[in-house]
Amino acid sequence: MKTTKVHIDREECTGCAQCREACPEVFEEGPDDNLSRIVKKYRTDDEGAQGDVPDDLADCARDAADGCPVEIITLD
């Protein structure tokens, strides 16, 4: 399965929830800090800042990145 790498700079996240609203299949709220993170299913690190999402969710993740007001979500 082809995947797309997604990264969130969680230290710069404002917790506005734009990404979670745009793409809840990939992004969720962290219970300890209310900041966005990648859902466990696609996470590649412990804090949820990095993940590999299936290509069929890449457009959704890209929409979330484009809508992020602080521009902290990147896709490779």
Order of alpha helices (4+ residues) and beta strands (2+ residues): beta-alpha-beta-beta-beta-alpha-beta
